Amino acid sequence: MVNLNDVVNQYTLGVKGKPKGVKYQFENNKYIIKVDMPSGYLRIYDKSAKMYTKIDGTPSTDFELTHFKIMKRKEMSR
């Protein structure tokens, strides 16, 4: 599980998210963070590698390694 705030600060610092259908998206010149609000998951897309990444930023084609469950709001504030 990941803290949405930490991921946004790490990959798209200072970017304000925008709604894209049922998803929410944070985008800068290098990354796009796609957040699926109803299911509570996010993915990080590296624009230069044209691939989703693991949490450490390493590009990967493995869906399991690039799909992250988001902590609940009360868990993030701990």
N, CA, C and O atoms as a Tripos MOL2 file, in Angstrom:
@<TRIPOS>MOLECULE
protein
  312   311    78     0     0
PROTEIN
NO_CHARGES

@<TRIPOS>ATOM
      1 N           0.8450   -1.1910    0.0000 N.3       1 MET1
      2 CA          0.0000    0.0000    0.0000 C.3       1 MET1
      3 C           0.8830    1.2450    0.0000 C.2       1 MET1
      4 O           1.9560    1.2750    0.6030 O.2       1 MET1
      5 N           0.3950    2.2670   -0.6950 N.am      2 VAL2
      6 CA          1.1780    3.4950   -0.8130 C.3       2 VAL2
      7 C           0.3730    4.6930   -0.3110 C.2       2 VAL2
      8 O          -0.8570    4.6910   -0.3200 O.2       2 VAL2
      9 N           1.1040    5.7060    0.1240 N.am      3 ASN3
     10 CA          0.5200    6.9680    0.5420 C.3       3 ASN3
     11 C           0.4370    7.8540   -0.7080 C.2       3 ASN3
     12 O           1.4660    8.2220   -1.2750 O.2       3 ASN3
     13 N          -0.7660    8.1900   -1.1320 N.am      4 LEU4
     14 CA         -0.9650    8.9990   -2.3360 C.3       4 LEU4
     15 C          -0.1830   10.3060   -2.2610 C.2       4 LEU4
     16 O           0.4400   10.7080   -3.2440 O.2       4 LEU4
     17 N          -0.2060   10.9630   -1.1300 N.am      5 ASN5
     18 CA          0.4930   12.2400   -0.9870 C.3       5 ASN5
     19 C           1.9970   12.0790   -1.2090 C.2       5 ASN5
     20 O           2.6200   12.9080   -1.8720 O.2       5 ASN5
     21 N           2.5820   11.0120   -0.6550 N.am      6 ASP6
     22 CA          4.0190   10.7730   -0.8260 C.3       6 ASP6
     23 C           4.3680   10.5070   -2.2880 C.2       6 ASP6
     24 O           5.3740   11.0150   -2.7850 O.2       6 ASP6
     25 N           3.5540    9.7230   -2.9760 N.am      7 VAL7
     26 CA          3.8130    9.4020   -4.3840 C.3       7 VAL7
     27 C           3.7140   10.6650   -5.2380 C.2       7 VAL7
     28 O           4.5650   10.9040   -6.0950 O.2       7 VAL7
     29 N           2.6890   11.4650   -5.0110 N.am      8 VAL8
     30 CA          2.5320   12.7180   -5.7640 C.3       8 VAL8
     31 C           3.7170   13.6390   -5.5020 C.2       8 VAL8
     32 O           4.2470   14.2420   -6.4360 O.2       8 VAL8
     33 N           4.1390   13.7560   -4.2500 N.am      9 ASN9
     34 CA          5.2850   14.6180   -3.9250 C.3       9 ASN9
     35 C           6.5880   14.1010   -4.5360 C.2       9 ASN9
     36 O           7.4490   14.8940   -4.9180 O.2       9 ASN9
     37 N           6.7350   12.8030   -4.6280 N.am     10 GLN10
     38 CA          7.9510   12.2150   -5.1850 C.3      10 GLN10
     39 C           8.0380   12.3690   -6.7000 C.2      10 GLN10
     40 O           9.1090   12.6660   -7.2290 O.2      10 GLN10
     41 N           6.9320   12.1720   -7.4000 N.am     11 TYR11
     42 CA          6.9730   12.1500   -8.8640 C.3      11 TYR11
     43 C           6.4260   13.4000   -9.5480 C.2      11 TYR11
     44 O           6.8770   13.7420  -10.6410 O.2      11 TYR11
     45 N           5.4780   14.0810   -8.9410 N.am     12 THR12
     46 CA          4.8710   15.2540   -9.5890 C.3      12 THR12
     47 C           4.7190   16.4010   -8.5950 C.2      12 THR12
     48 O           3.6440   16.9870   -8.4740 O.2      12 THR12
     49 N           5.7790   16.7100   -7.8980 N.am     13 LEU13
     50 CA          5.7680   17.7420   -6.8630 C.3      13 LEU13
     51 C           5.2050   19.0590   -7.3840 C.2      13 LEU13
     52 O           5.6300   19.5600   -8.4250 O.2      13 LEU13
     53 N           4.2530   19.6070   -6.6560 N.am     14 GLY14
     54 CA          3.6710   20.8950   -6.9950 C.3      14 GLY14
     55 C           2.5730   20.8550   -8.0510 C.2      14 GLY14
     56 O           2.0100   21.8940   -8.3930 O.2      14 GLY14
     57 N           2.2640   19.6780   -8.5690 N.am     15 VAL15
     58 CA          1.2380   19.5560   -9.6050 C.3      15 VAL15
     59 C          -0.1190   19.3590   -8.9620 C.2      15 VAL15
     60 O          -0.2690   18.5720   -8.0270 O.2      15 VAL15
     61 N          -1.1060   20.0800   -9.4670 N.am     16 LYS16
     62 CA         -2.4720   19.9200   -8.9980 C.3      16 LYS16
     63 C          -3.1650   18.8710   -9.8700 C.2      16 LYS16
     64 O          -3.0960   18.9280  -11.0980 O.2      16 LYS16
     65 N          -3.8270   17.9210   -9.2260 N.am     17 GLY17
     66 CA         -4.5010   16.8510   -9.9540 C.3      17 GLY17
     67 C          -5.7260   17.3400  -10.7010 C.2      17 GLY17
     68 O          -6.3430   18.3400  -10.3330 O.2      17 GLY17
     69 N          -6.0720   16.6090  -11.7680 N.am     18 LYS18
     70 CA         -7.2490   16.9490  -12.5730 C.3      18 LYS18
     71 C          -8.0900   15.6980  -12.7760 C.2      18 LYS18
     72 O          -7.5510   14.6130  -12.9900 O.2      18 LYS18
     73 N          -9.4130   15.8460  -12.7090 N.am     19 PRO19
     74 CA        -10.2720   14.6790  -12.9630 C.3      19 PRO19
     75 C         -10.2400   14.2810  -14.4350 C.2      19 PRO19
     76 O         -10.2530   15.1330  -15.3230 O.2      19 PRO19
     77 N         -10.1970   12.9810  -14.6760 N.am     20 LYS20
     78 CA        -10.2600   12.4040  -16.0270 C.3      20 LYS20
     79 C         -11.2590   11.2540  -15.9670 C.2      20 LYS20
     80 O         -10.8630   10.1030  -15.7860 O.2      20 LYS20
     81 N         -12.5320   11.5460  -16.1140 N.am     21 GLY21
     82 CA        -13.5720   10.5270  -15.9580 C.3      21 GLY21
     83 C         -13.6530   10.1030  -14.5020 C.2      21 GLY21
     84 O         -13.7750   10.9490  -13.6170 O.2      21 GLY21
     85 N         -13.5880    8.7980  -14.2430 N.am     22 VAL22
     86 CA        -13.5970    8.3170  -12.8500 C.3      22 VAL22
     87 C         -12.1940    8.3220  -12.2560 C.2      22 VAL22
     88 O         -12.0160    8.0240  -11.0750 O.2      22 VAL22
     89 N         -11.2020    8.6580  -13.0690 N.am     23 LYS23
     90 CA         -9.8210    8.6980  -12.5880 C.3      23 LYS23
     91 C          -9.4100   10.1290  -12.3020 C.2      23 LYS23
     92 O         -10.0630   11.0850  -12.7210 O.2      23 LYS23
     93 N          -8.3180   10.2470  -11.5820 N.am     24 TYR24
     94 CA         -7.7370   11.5310  -11.2680 C.3      24 TYR24
     95 C          -6.3070   11.4620  -11.7650 C.2      24 TYR24
     96 O          -5.6600   10.4240  -11.6240 O.2      24 TYR24
     97 N          -5.7980   12.5400  -12.3420 N.am     25 GLN25
     98 CA         -4.4860   12.4840  -12.9630 C.3      25 GLN25
     99 C          -3.6090   13.6430  -12.5100 C.2      25 GLN25
    100 O          -4.0430   14.7950  -12.4720 O.2      25 GLN25
    101 N          -2.3640   13.3140  -12.1650 N.am     26 PHE26
    102 CA         -1.3320   14.2900  -11.8370 C.3      26 PHE26
    103 C          -0.2700   14.1560  -12.9170 C.2      26 PHE26
    104 O           0.2450   13.0600  -13.1400 O.2      26 PHE26
    105 N           0.0670   15.2560  -13.5950 N.am     27 GLU27
    106 CA          0.9930   15.1520  -14.7240 C.3      27 GLU27
    107 C           1.9980   16.2950  -14.7320 C.2      27 GLU27
    108 O           1.6450   17.4600  -14.5490 O.2      27 GLU27
    109 N           3.2620   15.9320  -14.9500 N.am     28 ASN28
    110 CA          4.2940   16.9300  -15.1960 C.3      28 ASN28
    111 C           5.0160   16.5380  -16.4820 C.2      28 ASN28
    112 O           4.4960   15.7220  -17.2440 O.2      28 ASN28
    113 N           6.1890   17.0890  -16.7440 N.am     29 ASN29
    114 CA          6.8560   16.8110  -18.0210 C.3      29 ASN29
    115 C           7.4500   15.4010  -18.1040 C.2      29 ASN29
    116 O           7.7720   14.9470  -19.2020 O.2      29 ASN29
    117 N           7.6070   14.6930  -16.9720 N.am     30 LYS30
    118 CA          8.2130   13.3620  -16.9830 C.3      30 LYS30
    119 C           7.2510   12.2340  -16.6130 C.2      30 LYS30
    120 O           7.3560   11.1370  -17.1620 O.2      30 LYS30
    121 N           6.3180   12.4810  -15.6920 N.am     31 TYR31
    122 CA          5.4430   11.4210  -15.1820 C.3      31 TYR31
    123 C           3.9600   11.7870  -15.2470 C.2      31 TYR31
    124 O           3.5840   12.9590  -15.2500 O.2      31 TYR31
    125 N           3.1360   10.7420  -15.2990 N.am     32 ILE32
    126 CA          1.6940   10.8740  -15.1190 C.3      32 ILE32
    127 C           1.3070    9.8790  -14.0330 C.2      32 ILE32
    128 O           1.5860    8.6860  -14.1520 O.2      32 ILE32
    129 N           0.6740   10.3610  -12.9900 N.am     33 ILE33
    130 CA          0.1410    9.4740  -11.9610 C.3      33 ILE33
    131 C          -1.3450    9.3610  -12.2160 C.2      33 ILE33
    132 O          -2.0740   10.3510  -12.1570 O.2      33 ILE33
    133 N          -1.7930    8.1420  -12.5000 N.am     34 LYS34
    134 CA         -3.2030    7.8800  -12.7790 C.3      34 LYS34
    135 C          -3.8130    7.2190  -11.5460 C.2      34 LYS34
    136 O          -3.4010    6.1330  -11.1390 O.2      34 LYS34
    137 N          -4.8000    7.8920  -10.9620 N.am     35 VAL35
    138 CA         -5.4290    7.4200   -9.7390 C.3      35 VAL35
    139 C          -6.8650    6.9930  -10.0460 C.2      35 VAL35
    140 O          -7.6740    7.7910  -10.5200 O.2      35 VAL35
    141 N          -7.1630    5.7400   -9.7720 N.am     36 ASP36
    142 CA         -8.5170    5.2140   -9.9420 C.3      36 ASP36
    143 C          -9.2060    5.3280   -8.5860 C.2      36 ASP36
    144 O          -9.0280    4.4740   -7.7180 O.2      36 ASP36
    145 N          -9.9840    6.3740   -8.4120 N.am     37 MET37
    146 CA        -10.5960    6.6730   -7.1150 C.3      37 MET37
    147 C         -11.5640    5.5770   -6.6450 C.2      37 MET37
    148 O         -11.4740    5.1560   -5.4920 O.2      37 MET37
    149 N         -12.4870    5.1000   -7.4940 N.am     38 PRO38
    150 CA        -13.4360    4.0900   -7.0070 C.3      38 PRO38
    151 C         -12.7690    2.8010   -6.5230 C.2      38 PRO38
    152 O         -13.2070    2.2170   -5.5320 O.2      38 PRO38
    153 N         -11.7190    2.3530   -7.2100 N.am     39 SER39
    154 CA        -11.0780    1.1030   -6.8030 C.3      39 SER39
    155 C          -9.9390    1.3190   -5.8090 C.2      39 SER39
    156 O          -9.5140    0.3750   -5.1430 O.2      39 SER39
    157 N          -9.4390    2.5530   -5.7010 N.am     40 GLY40
    158 CA         -8.3950    2.8590   -4.7340 C.3      40 GLY40
    159 C          -7.0030    2.4190   -5.1460 C.2      40 GLY40
    160 O          -6.1970    2.0320   -4.2990 O.2      40 GLY40
    161 N          -6.7120    2.4750   -6.4470 N.am     41 TYR41
    162 CA         -5.3920    2.0970   -6.9490 C.3      41 TYR41
    163 C          -4.7850    3.2360   -7.7440 C.2      41 TYR41
    164 O          -5.4970    4.1150   -8.2310 O.2      41 TYR41
    165 N          -3.4500    3.2180   -7.8750 N.am     42 LEU42
    166 CA         -2.7800    4.1930   -8.7280 C.3      42 LEU42
    167 C          -1.6810    3.5120   -9.5160 C.2      42 LEU42
    168 O          -1.1960    2.4400   -9.1550 O.2      42 LEU42
    169 N          -1.2990    4.1740  -10.6180 N.am     43 ARG43
    170 CA         -0.1890    3.7280  -11.4480 C.3      43 ARG43
    171 C           0.6340    4.9520  -11.8200 C.2      43 ARG43
    172 O           0.1000    6.0540  -11.9460 O.2      43 ARG43
    173 N           1.9320    4.7530  -11.9950 N.am     44 ILE44
    174 CA          2.8570    5.8270  -12.3500 C.3      44 ILE44
    175 C           3.3710    5.5440  -13.7570 C.2      44 ILE44
    176 O           3.9580    4.4920  -14.0090 O.2      44 ILE44
    177 N           3.1480    6.4870  -14.6740 N.am     45 TYR45
    178 CA          3.5730    6.3220  -16.0660 C.3      45 TYR45
    179 C           4.7740    7.2240  -16.3450 C.2      45 TYR45
    180 O           4.7170    8.4340  -16.1230 O.2      45 TYR45
    181 N           5.8540    6.6270  -16.8300 N.am     46 ASP46
    182 CA          7.0570    7.3690  -17.2050 C.3      46 ASP46
    183 C           6.9380    7.7160  -18.6890 C.2      46 ASP46
    184 O           6.9610    6.8300  -19.5430 O.2      46 ASP46
    185 N           6.8110    8.9940  -18.9850 N.am     47 LYS47
    186 CA          6.6020    9.4350  -20.3640 C.3      47 LYS47
    187 C           7.8100    9.1440  -21.2580 C.2      47 LYS47
    188 O           7.6330    8.7940  -22.4250 O.2      47 LYS47
    189 N           9.0210    9.2800  -20.7430 N.am     48 SER48
    190 CA         10.1970    9.0580  -21.5900 C.3      48 SER48
    191 C          10.3970    7.5730  -21.8930 C.2      48 SER48
    192 O          10.8000    7.2240  -23.0030 O.2      48 SER48
    193 N          10.1230    6.6960  -20.9310 N.am     49 ALA49
    194 CA         10.2590    5.2520  -21.1540 C.3      49 ALA49
    195 C           9.0070    4.6810  -21.8340 C.2      49 ALA49
    196 O           9.0330    3.5710  -22.3670 O.2      49 ALA49
    197 N           7.9220    5.4460  -21.8080 N.am     50 LYS50
    198 CA          6.6230    5.0150  -22.3500 C.3      50 LYS50
    199 C           6.1510    3.7040  -21.7220 C.2      50 LYS50
    200 O           5.6480    2.8020  -22.3900 O.2      50 LYS50
    201 N           6.3450    3.6470  -20.3760 N.am     51 MET51
    202 CA          5.9660    2.4590  -19.6160 C.3      51 MET51
    203 C           5.5230    2.8750  -18.2190 C.2      51 MET51
    204 O           5.8800    3.9450  -17.7260 O.2      51 MET51
    205 N           4.7290    1.9910  -17.5870 N.am     52 TYR52
    206 CA          4.4120    2.1840  -16.1770 C.3      52 TYR52
    207 C           5.6240    1.7790  -15.3610 C.2      52 TYR52
    208 O           6.4480    0.9870  -15.8180 O.2      52 TYR52
    209 N           5.7370    2.3210  -14.1460 N.am     53 THR53
    210 CA          6.9100    2.0640  -13.3230 C.3      53 THR53
    211 C           6.5580    1.3700  -12.0120 C.2      53 THR53
    212 O           5.4130    1.3790  -11.5590 O.2      53 THR53
    213 N           7.5810    0.7750  -11.4290 N.am     54 LYS54
    214 CA          7.4820    0.2670  -10.0650 C.3      54 LYS54
    215 C           7.5150    1.4850   -9.1530 C.2      54 LYS54
    216 O           7.7300    2.6030   -9.6210 O.2      54 LYS54
    217 N           7.3050    1.2810   -7.8610 N.am     55 ILE55
    218 CA          7.2630    2.4080   -6.9160 C.3      55 ILE55
    219 C           8.5950    3.1570   -6.8580 C.2      55 ILE55
    220 O           8.6240    4.3360   -6.5030 O.2      55 ILE55
    221 N           9.7030    2.4830   -7.2040 N.am     56 ASP56
    222 CA         11.0130    3.1440   -7.1810 C.3      56 ASP56
    223 C          11.3260    3.8880   -8.4790 C.2      56 ASP56
    224 O          12.3960    4.4820   -8.6090 O.2      56 ASP56
    225 N          10.3910    3.8580   -9.4490 N.am     57 GLY57
    226 CA         10.5790    4.5760  -10.7020 C.3      57 GLY57
    227 C          11.1590    3.7400  -11.8230 C.2      57 GLY57
    228 O          11.3340    4.2410  -12.9340 O.2      57 GLY57
    229 N          11.4650    2.4710  -11.5580 N.am     58 THR58
    230 CA         11.9980    1.5750  -12.5810 C.3      58 THR58
    231 C          10.8750    1.1220  -13.5160 C.2      58 THR58
    232 O           9.8850    0.5640  -13.0440 O.2      58 THR58
    233 N          10.9990    1.3420  -14.8200 N.am     59 PRO59
    234 CA          9.9630    0.8920  -15.7520 C.3      59 PRO59
    235 C           9.7860   -0.6250  -15.7130 C.2      59 PRO59
    236 O          10.7520   -1.3690  -15.5410 O.2      59 PRO59
    237 N           8.5460   -1.0700  -15.8750 N.am     60 SER60
    238 CA          8.2540   -2.5000  -15.8410 C.3      60 SER60
    239 C           6.9960   -2.7920  -16.6490 C.2      60 SER60
    240 O           6.1070   -1.9480  -16.7640 O.2      60 SER60
    241 N           6.9330   -4.0000  -17.2080 N.am     61 THR61
    242 CA          5.7370   -4.4270  -17.9200 C.3      61 THR61
    243 C           4.8720   -5.3290  -17.0410 C.2      61 THR61
    244 O           3.8090   -5.7750  -17.4710 O.2      61 THR61
    245 N           5.3170   -5.6000  -15.8180 N.am     62 ASP62
    246 CA          4.5920   -6.4780  -14.9010 C.3      62 ASP62
    247 C           3.4710   -5.6970  -14.2030 C.2      62 ASP62
    248 O           3.7350   -4.8170  -13.3840 O.2      62 ASP62
    249 N           2.2290   -6.0280  -14.5350 N.am     63 PHE63
    250 CA          1.0590   -5.3320  -13.9790 C.3      63 PHE63
    251 C           1.0620   -5.3520  -12.4520 C.2      63 PHE63
    252 O           0.7450   -4.3450  -11.8200 O.2      63 PHE63
    253 N           1.4130   -6.4760  -11.8630 N.am     64 GLU64
    254 CA          1.4150   -6.6080  -10.3970 C.3      64 GLU64
    255 C           2.4010   -5.6520   -9.7340 C.2      64 GLU64
    256 O           2.1580   -5.1830   -8.6220 O.2      64 GLU64
    257 N           3.5080   -5.3610  -10.4060 N.am     65 LEU65
    258 CA          4.5340   -4.4930   -9.8320 C.3      65 LEU65
    259 C           4.2920   -3.0090  -10.0970 C.2      65 LEU65
    260 O           4.9870   -2.1590   -9.5400 O.2      65 LEU65
    261 N           3.3060   -2.6900  -10.9500 N.am     66 THR66
    262 CA          3.0610   -1.2860  -11.3030 C.3      66 THR66
    263 C           1.6620   -0.8130  -10.9080 C.2      66 THR66
    264 O           1.2240    0.2520  -11.3430 O.2      66 THR66
    265 N           0.9720   -1.5830  -10.1020 N.am     67 HIS67
    266 CA         -0.3960   -1.2770   -9.6820 C.3      67 HIS67
    267 C          -0.3950   -1.2020   -8.1510 C.2      67 HIS67
    268 O          -0.1780   -2.2160   -7.4870 O.2      67 HIS67
    269 N          -0.6350   -0.0180   -7.5860 N.am     68 PHE68
    270 CA         -0.4640    0.1860   -6.1470 C.3      68 PHE68
    271 C          -1.7700    0.5330   -5.4510 C.2      68 PHE68
    272 O          -2.4880    1.4370   -5.8780 O.2      68 PHE68
    273 N          -2.0700   -0.1790   -4.3930 N.am     69 LYS69
    274 CA         -3.2470    0.0970   -3.5570 C.3      69 LYS69
    275 C          -2.9510    1.3450   -2.7350 C.2      69 LYS69
    276 O          -1.8770    1.4660   -2.1460 O.2      69 LYS69
    277 N          -3.9010    2.2700   -2.6970 N.am     70 ILE70
    278 CA         -3.7320    3.5250   -1.9610 C.3      70 ILE70
    279 C          -4.2250    3.3420   -0.5270 C.2      70 ILE70
    280 O          -5.2730    2.7430   -0.2860 O.2      70 ILE70
    281 N          -3.4520    3.8670    0.4120 N.am     71 MET71
    282 CA         -3.8650    3.8410    1.8210 C.3      71 MET71
    283 C          -5.1370    4.6680    1.9920 C.2      71 MET71
    284 O          -5.3840    5.6070    1.2360 O.2      71 MET71
    285 N          -5.9220    4.3160    2.9720 N.am     72 LYS72
    286 CA         -7.0890    5.1250    3.3130 C.3      72 LYS72
    287 C          -6.6080    6.4150    3.9570 C.2      72 LYS72
    288 O          -5.5050    6.4670    4.5010 O.2      72 LYS72
    289 N          -7.4260    7.4490    3.8990 N.am     73 ARG73
    290 CA         -7.0370    8.7680    4.3960 C.3      73 ARG73
    291 C          -6.5530    8.7240    5.8480 C.2      73 ARG73
    292 O          -5.5560    9.3630    6.1860 O.2      73 ARG73
    293 N          -7.2440    7.9820    6.7000 N.am     74 LYS74
    294 CA         -6.8400    7.9180    8.1120 C.3      74 LYS74
    295 C          -5.4970    7.2120    8.2850 C.2      74 LYS74
    296 O          -4.7690    7.5080    9.2320 O.2      74 LYS74
    297 N          -5.1520    6.2790    7.3820 N.am     75 GLU75
    298 CA         -3.8700    5.5920    7.4400 C.3      75 GLU75
    299 C          -2.7360    6.5110    6.9900 C.2      75 GLU75
    300 O          -1.6150    6.3870    7.4830 O.2      75 GLU75
    301 N          -3.0080    7.4260    6.0650 N.am     76 MET76
    302 CA         -1.9860    8.3360    5.5630 C.3      76 MET76
    303 C          -1.5740    9.3760    6.5950 C.2      76 MET76
    304 O          -0.4530    9.8840    6.5490 O.2      76 MET76
    305 N          -2.4580    9.6950    7.5140 N.am     77 SER77
    306 CA         -2.1610   10.7510    8.4940 C.3      77 SER77
    307 C          -1.3760   10.2580    9.6940 C.2      77 SER77
    308 O          -1.0170   11.0550   10.5610 O.2      77 SER77
    309 N          -1.1040    8.9760    9.7640 N.am     78 ARG78
    310 CA         -0.3420    8.4280   10.9060 C.3      78 ARG78
    311 C           1.1070    8.7760   10.8380 C.2      78 ARG78
    312 O           1.8770    8.3920   11.7180 O.2      78 ARG78
@<TRIPOS>BOND
     1     1     2 1
     2     2     3 1
     3     3     4 2
     4     3     5 am
     5     5     6 1
     6     6     7 1
     7     7     8 2
     8     7     9 am
     9     9    10 1
    10    10    11 1
    11    11    12 2
    12    11    13 am
    13    13    14 1
    14    14    15 1
    15    15    16 2
    16    15    17 am
    17    17    18 1
    18    18    19 1
    19    19    20 2
    20    19    21 am
    21    21    22 1
    22    22    23 1
    23    23    24 2
    24    23    25 am
    25    25    26 1
    26    26    27 1
    27    27    28 2
    28    27    29 am
    29    29    30 1
    30    30    31 1
    31    31    32 2
    32    31    33 am
    33    33    34 1
    34    34    35 1
    35    35    36 2
    36    35    37 am
    37    37    38 1
    38    38    39 1
    39    39    40 2
    40    39    41 am
    41    41    42 1
    42    42    43 1
    43    43    44 2
    44    43    45 am
    45    45    46 1
    46    46    47 1
    47    47    48 2
    48    47    49 am
    49    49    50 1
    50    50    51 1
    51    51    52 2
    52    51    53 am
    53    53    54 1
    54    54    55 1
    55    55    56 2
    56    55    57 am
    57    57    58 1
    58    58    59 1
    59    59    60 2
    60    59    61 am
    61    61    62 1
    62    62    63 1
    63    63    64 2
    64    63    65 am
    65    65    66 1
    66    66    67 1
    67    67    68 2
    68    67    69 am
    69    69    70 1
    70    70    71 1
    71    71    72 2
    72    71    73 am
    73    73    74 1
    74    74    75 1
    75    75    76 2
    76    75    77 am
    77    77    78 1
    78    78    79 1
    79    79    80 2
    80    79    81 am
    81    81    82 1
    82    82    83 1
    83    83    84 2
    84    83    85 am
    85    85    86 1
    86    86    87 1
    87    87    88 2
    88    87    89 am
    89    89    90 1
    90    90    91 1
    91    91    92 2
    92    91    93 am
    93    93    94 1
    94    94    95 1
    95    95    96 2
    96    95    97 am
    97    97    98 1
    98    98    99 1
    99    99   100 2
   100    99   101 am
   101   101   102 1
   102   102   103 1
   103   103   104 2
   104   103   105 am
   105   105   106 1
   106   106   107 1
   107   107   108 2
   108   107   109 am
   109   109   110 1
   110   110   111 1
   111   111   112 2
   112   111   113 am
   113   113   114 1
   114   114   115 1
   115   115   116 2
   116   115   117 am
   117   117   118 1
   118   118   119 1
   119   119   120 2
   120   119   121 am
   121   121   122 1
   122   122   123 1
   123   123   124 2
   124   123   125 am
   125   125   126 1
   126   126   127 1
   127   127   128 2
   128   127   129 am
   129   129   130 1
   130   130   131 1
   131   131   132 2
   132   131   133 am
   133   133   134 1
   134   134   135 1
   135   135   136 2
   136   135   137 am
   137   137   138 1
   138   138   139 1
   139   139   140 2
   140   139   141 am
   141   141   142 1
   142   142   143 1
   143   143   144 2
   144   143   145 am
   145   145   146 1
   146   146   147 1
   147   147   148 2
   148   147   149 am
   149   149   150 1
   150   150   151 1
   151   151   152 2
   152   151   153 am
   153   153   154 1
   154   154   155 1
   155   155   156 2
   156   155   157 am
   157   157   158 1
   158   158   159 1
   159   159   160 2
   160   159   161 am
   161   161   162 1
   162   162   163 1
   163   163   164 2
   164   163   165 am
   165   165   166 1
   166   166   167 1
   167   167   168 2
   168   167   169 am
   169   169   170 1
   170   170   171 1
   171   171   172 2
   172   171   173 am
   173   173   174 1
   174   174   175 1
   175   175   176 2
   176   175   177 am
   177   177   178 1
   178   178   179 1
   179   179   180 2
   180   179   181 am
   181   181   182 1
   182   182   183 1
   183   183   184 2
   184   183   185 am
   185   185   186 1
   186   186   187 1
   187   187   188 2
   188   187   189 am
   189   189   190 1
   190   190   191 1
   191   191   192 2
   192   191   193 am
   193   193   194 1
   194   194   195 1
   195   195   196 2
   196   195   197 am
   197   197   198 1
   198   198   199 1
   199   199   200 2
   200   199   201 am
   201   201   202 1
   202   202   203 1
   203   203   204 2
   204   203   205 am
   205   205   206 1
   206   206   207 1
   207   207   208 2
   208   207   209 am
   209   209   210 1
   210   210   211 1
   211   211   212 2
   212   211   213 am
   213   213   214 1
   214   214   215 1
   215   215   216 2
   216   215   217 am
   217   217   218 1
   218   218   219 1
   219   219   220 2
   220   219   221 am
   221   221   222 1
   222   222   223 1
   223   223   224 2
   224   223   225 am
   225   225   226 1
   226   226   227 1
   227   227   228 2
   228   227   229 am
   229   229   230 1
   230   230   231 1
   231   231   232 2
   232   231   233 am
   233   233   234 1
   234   234   235 1
   235   235   236 2
   236   235   237 am
   237   237   238 1
   238   238   239 1
   239   239   240 2
   240   239   241 am
   241   241   242 1
   242   242   243 1
   243   243   244 2
   244   243   245 am
   245   245   246 1
   246   246   247 1
   247   247   248 2
   248   247   249 am
   249   249   250 1
   250   250   251 1
   251   251   252 2
   252   251   253 am
   253   253   254 1
   254   254   255 1
   255   255   256 2
   256   255   257 am
   257   257   258 1
   258   258   259 1
   259   259   260 2
   260   259   261 am
   261   261   262 1
   262   262   263 1
   263   263   264 2
   264   263   265 am
   265   265   266 1
   266   266   267 1
   267   267   268 2
   268   267   269 am
   269   269   270 1
   270   270   271 1
   271   271   272 2
   272   271   273 am
   273   273   274 1
   274   274   275 1
   275   275   276 2
   276   275   277 am
   277   277   278 1
   278   278   279 1
   279   279   280 2
   280   279   281 am
   281   281   282 1
   282   282   283 1
   283   283   284 2
   284   283   285 am
   285   285   286 1
   286   286   287 1
   287   287   288 2
   288   287   289 am
   289   289   290 1
   290   290   291 1
   291   291   292 2
   292   291   293 am
   293   293   294 1
   294   294   295 1
   295   295   296 2
   296   295   297 am
   297   297   298 1
   298   298   299 1
   299   299   300 2
   300   299   301 am
   301   301   302 1
   302   302   303 1
   303   303   304 2
   304   303   305 am
   305   305   306 1
   306   306   307 1
   307   307   308 2
   308   307   309 am
   309   309   310 1
   310   310   311 1
   311   311   312 2
@<TRIPOS>SUBSTRUCTURE
     1 MET1         2 RESIDUE 1 A MET
     2 VAL2         6 RESIDUE 1 A VAL
     3 ASN3        10 RESIDUE 1 A ASN
     4 LEU4        14 RESIDUE 1 A LEU
     5 ASN5        18 RESIDUE 1 A ASN
     6 ASP6        22 RESIDUE 1 A ASP
     7 VAL7        26 RESIDUE 1 A VAL
     8 VAL8        30 RESIDUE 1 A VAL
     9 ASN9        34 RESIDUE 1 A ASN
    10 GLN10       38 RESIDUE 1 A GLN
    11 TYR11       42 RESIDUE 1 A TYR
    12 THR12       46 RESIDUE 1 A THR
    13 LEU13       50 RESIDUE 1 A LEU
    14 GLY14       54 RESIDUE 1 A GLY
    15 VAL15       58 RESIDUE 1 A VAL
    16 LYS16       62 RESIDUE 1 A LYS
    17 GLY17       66 RESIDUE 1 A GLY
    18 LYS18       70 RESIDUE 1 A LYS
    19 PRO19       74 RESIDUE 1 A PRO
    20 LYS20       78 RESIDUE 1 A LYS
    21 GLY21       82 RESIDUE 1 A GLY
    22 VAL22       86 RESIDUE 1 A VAL
    23 LYS23       90 RESIDUE 1 A LYS
    24 TYR24       94 RESIDUE 1 A TYR
    25 GLN25       98 RESIDUE 1 A GLN
    26 PHE26      102 RESIDUE 1 A PHE
    27 GLU27      106 RESIDUE 1 A GLU
    28 ASN28      110 RESIDUE 1 A ASN
    29 ASN29      114 RESIDUE 1 A ASN
    30 LYS30      118 RESIDUE 1 A LYS
    31 TYR31      122 RESIDUE 1 A TYR
    32 ILE32      126 RESIDUE 1 A ILE
    33 ILE33      130 RESIDUE 1 A ILE
    34 LYS34      134 RESIDUE 1 A LYS
    35 VAL35      138 RESIDUE 1 A VAL
    36 ASP36      142 RESIDUE 1 A ASP
    37 MET37      146 RESIDUE 1 A MET
    38 PRO38      150 RESIDUE 1 A PRO
    39 SER39      154 RESIDUE 1 A SER
    40 GLY40      158 RESIDUE 1 A GLY
    41 TYR41      162 RESIDUE 1 A TYR
    42 LEU42      166 RESIDUE 1 A LEU
    43 ARG43      170 RESIDUE 1 A ARG
    44 ILE44      174 RESIDUE 1 A ILE
    45 TYR45      178 RESIDUE 1 A TYR
    46 ASP46      182 RESIDUE 1 A ASP
    47 LYS47      186 RESIDUE 1 A LYS
    48 SER48      190 RESIDUE 1 A SER
    49 ALA49      194 RESIDUE 1 A ALA
    50 LYS50      198 RESIDUE 1 A LYS
    51 MET51      202 RESIDUE 1 A MET
    52 TYR52      206 RESIDUE 1 A TYR
    53 THR53      210 RESIDUE 1 A THR
    54 LYS54      214 RESIDUE 1 A LYS
    55 ILE55      218 RESIDUE 1 A ILE
    56 ASP56      222 RESIDUE 1 A ASP
    57 GLY57      226 RESIDUE 1 A GLY
    58 THR58      230 RESIDUE 1 A THR
    59 PRO59      234 RESIDUE 1 A PRO
    60 SER60      238 RESIDUE 1 A SER
    61 THR61      242 RESIDUE 1 A THR
    62 ASP62      246 RESIDUE 1 A ASP
    63 PHE63      250 RESIDUE 1 A PHE
    64 GLU64      254 RESIDUE 1 A GLU
    65 LEU65      258 RESIDUE 1 A LEU
    66 THR66      262 RESIDUE 1 A THR
    67 HIS67      266 RESIDUE 1 A HIS
    68 PHE68      270 RESIDUE 1 A PHE
    69 LYS69      274 RESIDUE 1 A LYS
    70 ILE70      278 RESIDUE 1 A ILE
    71 MET71      282 RESIDUE 1 A MET
    72 LYS72      286 RESIDUE 1 A LYS
    73 ARG73      290 RESIDUE 1 A ARG
    74 LYS74      294 RESIDUE 1 A LYS
    75 GLU75      298 RESIDUE 1 A GLU
    76 MET76      302 RESIDUE 1 A MET
    77 SER77      306 RESIDUE 1 A SER
    78 ARG78      310 RESIDUE 1 A ARG
